[in-house]
């Protein structure tokens, strides 16, 4: 009896396993949501002491086209540094934006000028450019740019 039972267990264990197809989420997201998560990830890196990576992420706003993110960096060395952290960033964005179709491309532009906002007014203008409703928020709550 035990040999028959052992034979059945062996047959059950040797059956091929059919892997279930997993459908990963691909919810739509806006450029504002992507920028928010991008900046949060950069802040997290800065808090951990990875200041170079933080500055690479914040050197320029990434451009979103569908689920494809393009980041422009000033030189090949910056690109190599970014590539080392790219998978971590990609995983973070996919998880927080609930979209596993996201891809990131890095473009090296030697004649690159940083388009990063340096003062509060520049930041406000950039946010207003992304979402004009920020003016309504500012006036509703009586906010001031300091």
C-alpha positions in Angstrom: 0.0 0.0 0.0 2.7 2.5 0.9 4.5 1.9 -2.4 1.3 2.6 -4.4 0.8 5.8 -2.3 4.4 6.8 -2.9 4.0 6.2 -6.7 0.9 8.4 -6.8 2.6 11.2 -4.9 5.6 11.0 -7.3 3.2 11.2 -10.3 1.4 14.2 -8.8 4.7 16.0 -8.0 6.1 15.3 -11.5 3.1 16.8 -13.3 4.0 20.0 -15.2 3.0 23.1 -13.4 0.8 25.5 -15.5 1.8 29.0 -14.5 -1.2 31.4 -14.1 -1.1 34.4 -16.3 -0.9 37.5 -14.1 -2.3 40.7 -15.4 -0.4 43.6 -13.9 -2.2 46.9 -13.4 -1.9 49.6 -16.0 -4.0 52.5 -14.7 -3.7 55.8 -16.5 -1.8 58.6 -14.7 -1.0 62.3 -15.4 2.3 64.1 -15.8 1.6 65.9 -12.5 1.2 62.5 -10.6 4.3 61.2 -12.2 6.3 64.3 -11.3 5.0 64.1 -7.7 6.2 60.5 -7.3 9.5 61.3 -9.2 10.2 64.1 -6.7 9.2 61.9 -3.7 11.7 59.2 -4.8 14.4 61.8 -5.2 13.7 63.1 -1.7 13.8 59.6 -0.4 17.3 59.1 -2.0 18.5 62.4 -0.5 17.3 61.4 3.0 19.3 58.2 2.7 22.4 60.2 1.7 22.4 59.6 -2.0 22.8 63.3 -2.9 24.3 62.7 -6.3 21.4 60.5 -7.4 18.9 63.0 -5.9 20.5 65.8 -7.9 20.4 63.7 -11.1 16.7 63.1 -10.7 16.1 66.8 -10.0 18.4 68.3 -12.6 15.6 68.4 -15.1 11.9 67.6 -15.2 11.2 64.3 -17.1 8.9 64.4 -20.1 5.9 62.0 -20.2 4.5 60.6 -23.4 1.9 58.0 -22.6 3.7 55.6 -20.3 7.2 56.5 -21.7 9.3 58.8 -19.6 12.2 60.7 -21.1 14.9 62.3 -19.0 17.6 64.6 -20.5 21.0 64.5 -18.7 24.1 66.7 -19.4 26.8 64.0 -20.0 27.5 60.3 -20.3 28.8 60.0 -16.7 25.5 61.3 -15.4 23.7 58.7 -17.6 25.9 55.9 -16.2 25.1 57.0 -12.6 21.4 57.2 -13.4 21.3 53.8 -15.0 22.6 52.3 -11.7 19.5 53.5 -10.0 17.0 53.2 -12.9 15.5 49.9 -11.9 14.8 51.1 -8.3 13.1 54.2 -9.7 11.2 52.2 -12.3 9.9 49.8 -9.6 8.9 52.7 -7.4 7.0 54.5 -10.1 5.3 51.3 -11.3 4.1 50.6 -7.8 3.0 54.0 -6.8 1.4 54.9 -10.1 -0.2 51.5 -10.5 1.0 51.1 -14.1 3.5 48.4 -15.1 3.9 49.6 -18.7 6.1 52.5 -17.6 9.5 52.8 -19.4 12.3 55.3 -18.8 14.7 56.5 -21.5 17.8 58.7 -20.9 19.0 61.1 -23.5 22.5 62.7 -23.2 22.6 66.3 -24.4 26.0 67.9 -24.1 24.6 71.3 -24.8 22.1 70.8 -22.0 21.0 73.8 -19.8 19.3 73.0 -16.6 15.7 73.9 -16.8 15.2 73.4 -13.1 13.3 76.0 -11.1 15.5 77.8 -8.6 13.1 80.1 -6.7 9.6 80.0 -5.5 8.1 82.1 -8.3 9.8 79.9 -11.0 8.4 76.8 -9.2 4.9 78.3 -9.1 5.1 79.3 -12.8 6.1 75.7 -13.6 3.2 74.2 -11.6 0.8 76.7 -13.2 2.1 75.6 -16.6 1.4 72.0 -15.7 -2.0 72.7 -14.1 -3.7 76.1 -14.4 -6.1 75.2 -11.6 -3.4 76.0 -9.1 -4.4 79.7 -9.5 -7.8 78.7 -8.2 -6.2 76.9 -5.2 -4.0 79.9 -4.5 -6.9 82.4 -4.6 -9.3 80.2 -2.6 -7.0 79.7 0.3 -5.4 83.1 0.1 -1.9 81.6 -0.5 1.1 83.7 -1.2 4.4 82.9 -2.9 7.2 83.7 -0.5 
